[in-house]
């Protein structure tokens, strides 16, 4: 008996390397850095390319958050699950944000990047950081919490405030879930609208190499490689600490939860390169949310964890704060006792939440922390102003990886992680 031959499924042709987003972005970064180094003025003039790309991405963030959260919550049969996911996410954020501060404190005490500089605080230019200190004084936990509530629904979307959009989206999603069949047409419409919105995200991401090219050319053209060389030990200490935290602490968390940090980093390489070039983790938010869903995390979890994590799970910023604060103390020969360092850590835990969502949050949060700790001179911030831009890239990268890990871990805790989908996504 003859058995009919079953035709094999034809595998989708692989993209050539030059057509892959991460290759294009990497090439754009190298080319931008070269132009910024060789022709600084030309590099600085390319700043609008990077700014325009970030604005274009920010334009789509509010609709993405609203649609994913509203449809995700509306599809939940158990509304208590929303509170459960939020509670687990906040426990995760608090735990690992604190660990990031502690790791930064330990490394700064061991390496002592500011030792031997012997700088007199009176000789520093206070005017250079005056604006950051003023902004920091305006921030408080109370004002931060009040700012979560938008003046109007339209203002939340018009201003693009992530936490305000998140606040409204959660309430609207709960309302949809509570009204059941009556709201079914609205839910169906929002689910249908999600497809073209994410398609638009894909279209906008095609401009990522242009944005990366302009942003990197500007950074190198304006600040130069020389500004890094002068404070190389500080920058190297920060990058080393972030590396140890991601592949050591977060790596252990990943392994315990059944996946590899290396596989995850490889999976989100496009987003990491984009953040590296633009120094903005927001530039990768829409595509990161989409990728975490494709990796098997439920939309209801991803839509809550990642946007919230952008304000509450800032591992890179926390590492930066303790290292920078101790660097300033060491450089100005300011002795900090164990009690002073514990006070610094506690204040940093609070101020990192109070300054969330503010432009230049890392530097402003540091100003807020030092303003409350009397031992460390705030004027010492002028020492690191020149290299802050280079450290902001590492802050953003660490924050991004931290939130990617958080979404998968919280999804697993909630039983909403499809392990087979995650493994398949990591293999592709």
N, C-alpha and C positions, 0 to 999 in steps of 0.2 A: 504494500500500500504506500502510495506516494504521499508524503506530508508536505502541504503547501508551505513555501518559504515565506516567512513573515519579514517584511522589510524593516530594517533597523531605523530607529528614529534618527533623523539627521541632526547632529549637534549644531547649535547656533554658532556661526563663525566667530572666532575670538577677534576682538578689536586689535588692530595693530597698536604697538606701544605708543606711537605718537598721537593716537586718537584717544588715549586714556586721559581722564581729567587730571590725575595726580602727576602724570608725566608733563603735561602742559603747564600746570601750576609750578612744578619744580623748575622747569626751564625758564618760566617767567620770573621766578625769584632770582635765579642766577643771573639772567640778563639784566633785571632791574638793579641788582646789587652792583653789577659791573658798570652800568651807566652812572649810577649814583656815586661810585668811587672815582671813575675817570672824568666825569663831567658833572660835578656837584650842582651847579646851577640848573642844568637841564634836568637832573634828577628831582630837584625841588619843584620844578615847574610841572612835573608829572603827578603831583599830589592829587589833583582833581579826579584822576582815573580811579585811585583807591577810594577816595571819599564817595564818588558817585556809585561805585559798586556796593559799598556798605549801606548807602542810603537806599539803593534798589532792594537789597535784601531785607533791610529793616521795614520797608514798605509792606512786605508780605508776611512778616512775623506775626502781627496781630491776627489776621485772618486764619493763619495756620493754627495758632494756639486756640482761638475761639472754636473753630470747626472740630478739631481733634478732641478737645475737652467736652464740648457740648454733646457731640454724637457719642463719645465714649461713655459719659455718665448717663445719658439718656438710654443707652443700651444695657445698663446695669439693672438686674432684677432686684438686687439688694442694695438699698441706698446706704446702709451702714458700712458697706464696702468702701465708699468714698472716704469716710472718716478714718477707716482702718488703714487704707493706703497712705493717706496724708500723715497719720500718726507714725507709721513705720518709716516713711520717708524722712520725717523730722528727727526721729531717733537716729537714723543713719547719718543725716547731715550733721547733727550735733556731735556725734561720736567722732566722725572722721575729720570734721573741721577742727575739733580740739586736738586730735592726734597730729594734724598738720602743723598746728601752732607749737606743739611739744617737740616734734621732730626738728622744726626750724630752730627752736631754742637750744636744743641739745647740740646740733651741728655747729651753730654759731659760737657756742661756748668751747667746743673742741677745736675748730679751725681758727677762730678769732681773726676774721678777715680785716678788721680795722686796727689791730694791734700795731703799734710802732709808728702810726701816722702823726701822732702828737700835734693835733690841730687845736688851736685856741678858738673856742666858740665865738668870742668877741670879734674875730677877724672874718667871720662868715657873712655873706650877703643875705640878710633877713628878707629883703624886698623880693628876692627871687622866689620865695615860697609863701609870701604873704597871702596871695590869692587862695592857695590851697588850704591854709590855716583858717582863713575867713569862712570858706565853704564848709570846712569841717565843723566849725562852731555852730553853723546853722543846722547841722544834722544832729538828731537825737533819736532815741528809740521811739519816743512818743510821736514825733513828727513823721518818722518812717512808717509807723503803723497807721497813722491818720491818712498818709498819702496813698495807702493801698486802696482806699475808697475813692472812686472817681467822682468828680463834680457832676458829670452827666455820663450817660452811656457813650455818647458820641465822642466826648473828650478823651476817654480812655483809648479809643481807637485812633483818634486824630493825633494825640501826643505819642502814641506807640509805647506807652508805659506797660511793660510786661506784667507786673504784678497787678495793675488795675484791670488789664484785659483778663488775666487769670481769675481774679476775684469775680468779675461779672460772668465769665464763662462757666465757672463752677456753679454759681447760683442759677444761671439760666439752664444748665444741664440738669440740675436737681429739679427745677420747675417742669422741664420736659418729661422727666421720669415720673414725677408725681401725677401729671395729668394724663398719662397713659395713652389710650387710643385716640383721645381728642387731639393730641399733639403729633400723632403718627404722620400726617402730611408734612408737618414742619421738619420732623426728623428725617423723613425721606428726602426732602429738598436739600437739607444740610449735608446728608450723606452723598447726594448726587453732586453737590457743589464742591465737595472735598476732592474729587478726581481732577477737575480742571485746575484747582488751586495748586495741587501738588505737581501737576504737569507744568504749571507756570514756574514753580520752584526749579524744576529741571531745566527749563529754558533759561532762567536767570543765572543758574549755575554755570552755564556755558560761557558766561562773561567772567568767570572766576580768574582765568589766567591774566586777563587785562587788568582787573583790579589788583591782583597780586603783583604784577609788574610795576604799576604806578606806585603802590604803597611801599614796596621795597626800595625802589629808586629814590623816593622821597626820604625815607628813613636814613639810608646810607648817605645820600647827598647832603642832608641837613646836619646830621649828628656825627657822621664820619666814623671810621674804624678807630681812630685815635682816642675818641672819648671813652671807648670801651677799654682800651689798653691801659689807661690811667687808673682804672678801678677794676682791673682784670680779676683780682682775687675775690672781690665781692661778687661779681657777675658769675665767676666760675663756681663759687660756693653755693650760690642760689641755684644754678642749673644742676649741680651735683645733688643737692638736697632734693630738688623736685624729681630728679631721676630716681633716687633711692626711694622716695615716697611712692611714686607711680609703680615701679617694678618690684619694690619690696613690700610696702604696706598694702597697696591696692592689688598687687600681684597675688599676695597671700589670700586676700578676700576673694578674688576671682577663682583661685584654685579651690578654695573651700566650697565655693558655690558651683563648681563643676565646669569651669571654662578657663581659658588661658588669657592672661593680660596681653601676651604677644599676638595672639590671634585677634583679639579685640582691636588693638592698635593698628594692626595690618588692615582690618576691616574698615576702620574709619580714617584711613590714611589721606583720602581726599580732603576731608574736613580739617584734619590736622595741618596739612600744608596750606590750606586757605587761611586758617587762624595764624599760622606762622608768618604769612606774608602781611596780613592786615592788622595783626595784634588785637583783633576783636573776635571774641568767642561768639558774639551774636551773629556774625556773618555765617556761621555754620549751624545755627539753631534749627532752621526748618529742615535741612537735609539730615541732620543728626536724628531728629525725631522720626523721620521717615525710615532711616536705616535701622533704628532700634526696633521699630515695628516689624520690619522685614527679618530681623534677627530673632523673632519669636516672642518679644515682649508685648503684652496686650496693650492696645491703644489707650484703654482707660488708665493704665499705670503710667505709660510713657508721657501722656498728655498732662498728667499731674506732676510727675517727678522731675522731668527735665526743665520746664519753665520755672518751677519753684526752686530747683537747684541752682539756676542762674543767679539767684539772689541769696540763697542760704547755704549752698554747698560750694564754697570758693576755696578749695584746698590750696591752689597756687597762690592766691592772695594772702592766705593765712601764713604760709611758709615765708613769703616775702616780708610780711610785717614783722615777724620776730627776728629774722635775719637782719633786716634793714635797721631795726631799732637797736639791736645789739652792736651792729657795725658802727652806728653813730656814737654810741656810748664808748666803745673801744677806741674809736678814732679821736674822740675828744677827751680821753683819759677819765671818763666818768665811771666810777665804781658802782656796780649794781649788785646789791646783796641778793640772796636767794628770795627773800621776801619781796624785793623790788621786782625781780623777774617774774614771780608768781602774780604780782599785781599787774604787771605789764600783760601777762598772758590772759588774765581775767578781763581786763579792759578791752584787749584786742578781740576777745570772743564776742563782746557786746557791740563794739564799734564796727566790726566787719558786717554786722547785720544792719546797723543804722545807716551805713553809707552805701548799701546795696542799690544798684540801679543808677548811681550817680556817675556822670562822665568822669573818667580818670579815677575810678573808685579806689584803686590800690593806693595811690599816692595820698588821696584825701583821707582814706581810712587810717593810714600811717600818721597823718597830721593830727587826726582826732585822738588817736591813741597817745601820741607823745604830748599832746596838750594837757592830758589828764595825769600823766606820769611826770611829776616835777623834776625827777633826777636827770632825765635825758633832755638836752637842749633841742627845742624845735628847730632852731636855726641850722642844726646839723643836717637837716633834710636837703639843704643846698648842696651838700657833698654828693648826693646821689641823683640830683635832678638831671644831670647830663646823661646818665646811663639808664634812667628809669624806662625810657622807651624800649631799650633792648631787653630789659627784664620783664616788661609788660608782655612780650611775646611768650615767654616761658610761663608766666602767670596764666595767660589765656589758654595755653596748651594743657597745662595741668588741670585747670578748671574744667575744660572740655572732657578730658579722659575721666575725671572724677565723676562727672554727671552721666557719662555713658555707662560706667561701672554701676553707679547708683540705680539707674533705670533697670538694668538686668537683675541686680541683686534684689531690689524691692519686688520686682515681678516674680522672682523665684520664691521669695518669702510668702508672697500672696498666692502662689500656685498658678500664676498667670504667665509662666515662661515655657514656651514650646521648645524643649531641648533639641529635638531633631531639626527644627527649622533653624535654630541658632547654629548648630553644627554645620548645616548645609550652607548657610550664609557665610560662615567663617571660611569654608573651603573654597568658595567661588572667587 
